[in-house]
């Protein structure tokens, strides 16, 4: 009988019982490729034999590395940058004010890290049983609980991408499974991934926890490994179908900085790589079938956006009003998580008059969770209705503007914290 994840520690390395090299290897640049074209990595071995029931799949043929690259970059010659190669799921200090929080450097990987962060908060605040209340649930988290929360978050997202019927976890092995040729540039990583497919979410979560250091260990390339897992859980063909058979890649590169597109954000939050999942549709009328469709589209985690162009602020109603008060906030190319501790906040309008929300932006300089008081019954009618709220005289912190896309006219108090983001 498999031991429950809550009663054992994660392993560092292979699934086979004999001692073997640790799963997270040391990343080393090989060759002279610049940051805009990525680099070749050296990575140690990972699992060969699973301890839990899973379909072990070797990606067949030489087409899958090219398929991954084309979906991500639009061509098979582009490699991940150094920032992406070193990105992994690394927590802040256990049993501290930010024990629940992932470290997120500036750059493209932050969007994925903060999306996973939203699901970590979901697990710690609303999914598990504990005697602690409110923010104590997040602060009194030990190292093992951090790993459990990360495994639960990754499994949640992979299961959603698999249509709630399957999940695929990618790990990297010592063996090279494919040797692509032609218009493909090898990175000594993608060619060695092994797929483990699960038909039960609990088994996927258990497997992920057992090998959580393959995602959070130094040199593990954990963010890329999770991204690959997400794509294979959805399947490459379905991702392409989500994109309406266009050639639009999931990542965009500008001056060496690789960032996530709206389609990839949609895959992270909804399980489908369709940017239309984020867009605002027509408002459903009372009693219409659209109301039921909207309710079905509500996931556990939502999204709020802000930008100076109106199109950068549009988010569908289902993501503005998720099942739980947790939002991935996207302001330009910056991302963070806004969340509340009241699970009934979005189901009882009376609770939305005056309430608390909390903010974590991933910045290393943030040492405490920021507490914001939201007042939706403030005297916003006293403002000049003719003045654009984004005009120089009315500019407010971008996070406040994102909040007001959900609660129009609300005032935000930072409770002594200097406004940022």
C-alpha positions in Angstrom: 0.0 0.0 0.0 1.3 3.4 -0.9 2.2 5.7 2.1 0.1 8.9 2.1 2.1 12.1 1.2 1.4 13.6 4.6 3.3 10.8 6.3 6.6 10.7 4.5 9.3 13.0 3.3 10.0 13.7 -0.4 13.0 12.0 -2.0 15.7 13.8 -3.7 16.4 11.4 -6.5 15.4 8.4 -8.5 12.3 6.3 -8.0 14.4 3.1 -7.9 15.4 1.9 -4.5 19.2 1.7 -4.8 21.1 4.9 -4.1 21.7 7.1 -7.1 22.5 10.7 -8.0 20.3 13.4 -6.7 17.4 14.5 -9.0 18.4 18.2 -9.2 21.6 18.6 -11.1 23.9 21.4 -11.5 23.2 23.7 -14.5 26.3 24.5 -16.4 26.5 26.7 -19.5 28.0 24.8 -22.5 28.9 26.7 -25.5 28.7 30.4 -26.4 25.0 30.9 -27.0 23.8 34.3 -25.8 21.0 34.9 -23.3 18.6 35.5 -26.2 19.2 32.1 -27.6 19.6 30.2 -24.3 22.3 27.6 -23.4 23.0 24.0 -23.1 22.6 22.4 -19.6 24.2 19.6 -17.7 21.6 17.8 -15.5 22.0 14.7 -13.3 19.7 11.6 -13.4 16.1 11.3 -12.4 13.6 8.4 -12.0 13.8 5.2 -13.9 11.1 3.0 -12.1 8.0 4.5 -10.6 6.9 3.6 -7.0 3.3 4.4 -7.7 0.9 3.3 -10.4 1.6 5.3 -13.6 1.9 4.9 -17.3 5.6 5.5 -18.0 5.8 7.0 -21.5 8.8 7.7 -23.6 8.0 10.5 -26.0 8.0 8.7 -29.4 9.9 9.9 -32.4 12.1 12.9 -33.0 9.0 15.2 -33.4 8.2 16.0 -29.8 11.1 18.3 -29.0 10.4 20.2 -32.2 6.7 20.3 -31.3 7.5 21.7 -27.8 9.8 24.4 -29.2 7.4 25.4 -31.9 4.5 25.8 -29.5 6.6 27.7 -27.0 8.8 29.9 -29.4 7.4 29.5 -32.9 10.6 27.7 -34.1 12.8 24.8 -32.9 16.1 26.8 -32.9 15.2 29.1 -30.0 16.3 28.1 -26.5 15.3 29.3 -23.1 17.3 32.1 -21.6 19.6 31.9 -18.5 16.8 33.4 -16.3 14.4 30.6 -17.3 17.1 27.9 -17.0 17.8 28.7 -13.4 14.2 29.3 -12.4 12.8 26.8 -9.8 10.1 26.7 -7.1 12.1 28.0 -4.1 10.3 28.9 -0.9 11.1 31.7 1.6 12.2 30.7 5.1 9.9 28.1 6.8 7.8 29.2 9.8 8.2 32.9 9.0 5.9 35.7 7.8 6.4 34.5 4.3 6.7 30.8 4.8 4.1 30.2 2.1 5.8 32.3 -0.5 7.8 31.4 -3.5 10.8 33.5 -4.5 10.4 35.1 -7.9 13.1 37.0 -9.7 12.2 39.6 -12.2 11.6 38.4 -15.7 9.4 36.0 -17.6 9.3 33.0 -15.2 7.6 35.1 -12.6 4.2 34.7 -14.2 4.3 30.9 -13.9 5.7 31.2 -10.4 3.0 33.5 -9.3 0.3 31.4 -10.9 1.5 28.4 -8.9 1.7 30.6 -5.9 -2.0 31.3 -6.2 -2.7 27.6 -6.0 -0.3 27.1 -3.1 -2.3 29.7 -1.2 -5.5 27.9 -2.1 -4.2 24.7 -0.7 -2.8 26.2 2.5 -5.8 28.4 3.3 -8.8 26.4 2.1 -8.0 22.8 1.3 -6.2 21.4 4.4 -7.3 20.9 7.9 -5.4 22.8 10.6 -6.1 24.4 13.9 -4.5 27.6 12.7 -6.7 30.5 11.5 -6.4 33.1 8.8 -2.8 34.2 8.1 -1.4 31.7 10.7 -2.2 29.0 8.1 0.3 30.6 5.8 3.0 31.6 8.3 3.2 28.4 10.4 4.3 26.2 7.5 7.3 24.0 7.8 9.6 22.7 5.1 7.7 19.4 4.5 4.4 21.4 4.4 5.9 23.6 1.8 6.7 20.6 -0.4 3.2 19.2 0.2 1.6 22.6 -0.8 3.7 22.8 -4.0 2.9 19.2 -5.0 -0.8 19.9 -4.5 -0.6 23.1 -6.5 1.2 21.5 -9.4 -1.2 18.5 -9.4 -4.2 20.9 -9.4 -3.0 22.7 -12.5 -1.9 19.6 -14.4 -5.2 17.9 -13.7 -7.1 20.9 -15.0 -4.9 20.9 -18.1 -5.7 17.2 -18.6 -9.4 17.9 -18.6 -9.9 16.5 -15.0 -9.2 13.0 -16.4 -5.4 12.7 -16.6 -2.1 14.4 -15.6 1.4 14.0 -17.0 4.5 14.7 -15.0 7.8 15.3 -16.8 11.1 14.4 -15.3 14.5 14.3 -16.8 16.6 11.1 -17.1 20.2 10.2 -17.9 19.2 8.5 -21.1 18.7 10.5 -24.3 15.3 9.5 -25.7 15.5 11.2 -29.0 18.2 12.6 -31.2 16.5 15.2 -33.3 18.2 16.5 -36.4 17.8 19.2 -38.9 16.3 22.5 -37.8 16.5 21.8 -34.1 19.0 23.0 -31.5 19.6 20.6 -28.7 19.8 21.8 -25.0 20.8 18.4 -23.3 17.6 18.6 -21.4 14.5 18.5 -23.5 15.8 15.4 -25.3 16.0 13.5 -22.0 12.6 14.1 -20.5 10.5 11.1 -19.3 6.7 11.2 -19.1 4.7 9.7 -16.2 1.0 9.7 -16.9 -1.7 9.3 -14.2 -5.4 8.7 -14.4 -6.0 9.8 -10.8 -5.2 13.2 -9.4 -4.2 11.8 -6.0 -1.6 9.6 -7.6 -0.2 12.5 -9.6 0.1 14.5 -6.4 1.7 11.7 -4.5 4.3 11.1 -7.2 5.0 14.8 -7.5 5.5 15.1 -3.7 7.8 12.1 -3.7 10.1 13.9 -6.2 9.4 17.5 -5.3 13.1 18.4 -5.4 13.0 17.8 -9.1 11.0 21.0 -9.3 12.3 23.1 -6.4 16.0 22.0 -6.1 18.8 24.3 -7.2 19.7 23.5 -10.8 16.5 21.5 -11.4 15.1 23.8 -14.1 11.9 23.2 -12.2 9.8 25.9 -13.9 10.6 24.6 -17.4 9.9 21.0 -16.2 6.5 22.1 -14.9 5.8 24.0 -18.1 6.5 20.8 -20.1 4.3 18.8 -17.8 1.5 21.3 -18.3 1.8 21.0 -22.1 1.9 17.2 -22.1 -1.0 17.1 -19.7 -3.1 19.1 -22.1 -1.4 17.3 -25.1 0.5 19.2 -27.7 -2.3 18.8 -30.2 -5.0 20.2 -27.9 -2.8 23.2 -27.1 -2.4 23.8 -30.8 -6.2 23.5 -31.2 -6.7 25.9 -28.3 -4.6 28.4 -30.3 -7.0 28.0 -33.2 -4.3 26.4 -35.3 -2.4 29.7 -35.5 1.4 29.9 -35.3 1.2 32.2 -32.3 3.7 30.9 -29.7 3.1 30.6 -26.0 6.2 32.7 -25.2 7.3 35.9 -26.6 10.9 37.1 -26.8 11.9 40.8 -26.8 15.6 41.9 -26.4 16.4 38.6 -24.7 13.5 38.7 -22.2 11.1 35.8 -22.6 7.7 36.4 -21.2 4.3 34.5 -21.1 1.5 35.3 -23.6 -2.1 35.6 -22.6 -2.6 32.1 -24.1 -0.1 30.6 -21.6 -1.7 32.5 -18.7 -5.0 31.0 -19.7 -3.5 27.5 -19.7 -2.1 28.1 -16.2 -5.4 29.4 -14.8 -8.1 27.6 -16.8 -6.4 24.5 -18.3 -6.9 25.7 -21.8 -4.4 27.7 -23.9 -6.9 30.0 -25.4 -6.5 33.8 -24.8 -10.3 34.1 -25.3 -10.7 32.4 -22.0 -9.4 35.6 -20.4 -11.4 38.0 -22.5 -14.7 39.6 -21.4 -17.8 38.3 -23.2 -21.3 39.7 -23.2 -22.9 40.0 -19.7 -25.5 37.2 -19.2 -29.0 38.4 -18.5 -31.0 37.3 -15.4 -32.3 33.7 -15.9 -30.4 33.2 -19.1 -28.4 30.1 -20.0 -25.3 32.4 -19.9 -25.5 32.7 -16.1 -25.0 28.9 -15.8 -22.2 28.9 -18.3 -20.5 31.7 -16.3 -20.9 29.7 -13.1 -19.3 26.7 -14.7 -16.4 28.7 -16.0 -15.6 29.9 -12.5 -12.4 28.2 -11.3 -10.8 28.3 -7.8 -8.4 31.0 -8.8 -9.1 34.2 -10.8 -7.3 36.9 -12.6 -7.2 40.7 -12.5 -5.3 42.8 -15.1 -4.4 46.5 -15.5 -2.8 48.4 -18.3 -3.1 51.8 -19.7 -4.8 50.5 -22.8 -8.5 49.4 -22.3 -7.7 46.0 -23.9 -5.1 45.3 -21.2 -7.8 45.5 -18.5 -10.3 43.1 -19.9 -10.9 39.9 -18.0 -13.9 37.7 -18.2 -16.4 37.7 -15.4 -15.7 34.1 -14.4 -12.0 35.1 -13.7 -12.9 38.3 -12.0 -15.2 36.4 -9.7 -13.6 33.0 -9.0 -14.8 30.4 -6.5 -12.3 31.6 -3.9 -10.9 35.0 -3.2 -7.5 34.5 -4.9 -6.4 36.3 -8.0 -3.3 36.3 -10.2 -2.7 40.0 -10.8 -1.1 41.0 -14.1 0.0 44.6 -14.4 2.0 45.0 -17.6 4.7 42.3 -17.5 4.6 42.1 -13.7 2.7 39.5 -11.7 1.7 38.9 -8.1 -1.1 37.3 -6.0 -4.0 39.1 -4.3 -6.0 37.0 -1.9 -8.4 37.0 1.0 -8.9 34.6 3.9 -12.8 34.6 3.8 -14.0 31.8 1.6 -17.5 33.3 1.5 -16.3 36.7 0.3 -17.5 36.3 -3.3 -20.7 34.4 -2.5 -22.3 37.0 -0.1 -22.5 40.6 -1.4 -22.8 42.0 2.2 -19.2 40.8 2.9 -18.0 42.9 -0.1 -18.7 46.2 1.6 -15.6 46.5 3.7 -13.0 43.7 3.7 -9.3 42.8 3.9 -7.2 41.5 1.0 -3.5 40.5 1.1 -0.8 41.0 -1.5 2.4 39.1 -2.3 4.4 40.2 -5.3 7.4 37.8 -5.3 9.9 40.6 -4.9 12.9 39.8 -2.7 12.6 43.1 -0.9 9.0 42.3 0.3 9.4 41.0 3.9 5.8 40.8 5.0 2.4 40.1 3.4 0.9 43.5 2.6 -2.6 44.0 4.1 -5.1 46.1 2.1 -8.5 47.3 3.3 -11.1 47.5 0.5 -14.0 49.9 0.9 -16.6 49.5 -1.8 -19.0 52.0 -0.3 -16.7 54.9 -0.3 -17.7 58.3 -1.7 -16.4 57.7 -5.1 -19.2 59.8 -6.5 -17.5 62.9 -5.3 -14.8 62.4 -7.9 -15.1 64.3 -11.2 -16.9 61.7 -13.5 -15.4 63.4 -16.5 -11.9 62.8 -15.5 -10.1 59.7 -16.7 -8.9 57.7 -13.6 -5.7 57.0 -15.5 -4.9 60.7 -16.1 -1.9 62.2 -14.4 -3.9 64.0 -11.8 -5.8 60.8 -10.8 -3.0 58.2 -11.1 -3.0 55.6 -8.3 -0.8 52.5 -7.8 -1.4 50.0 -10.6 -2.5 47.4 -8.1 -5.3 49.6 -6.9 -6.4 50.2 -10.5 -6.5 46.4 -11.0 -8.6 46.0 -7.9 -11.1 48.6 -9.2 -11.6 46.5 -12.3 -13.4 44.1 -10.0 -14.9 46.7 -7.5 -15.5 49.8 -9.5 -14.9 53.0 -7.4 -13.6 51.2 -4.3 -11.0 52.9 -2.2 -7.9 51.0 -1.0 -6.1 51.6 2.2 -2.5 50.2 2.5 -2.6 50.3 6.3 0.7 52.0 6.8 2.6 50.2 4.0 4.0 52.4 1.3 2.0 51.6 -1.9 4.0 49.6 -4.5 3.4 47.7 -7.6 
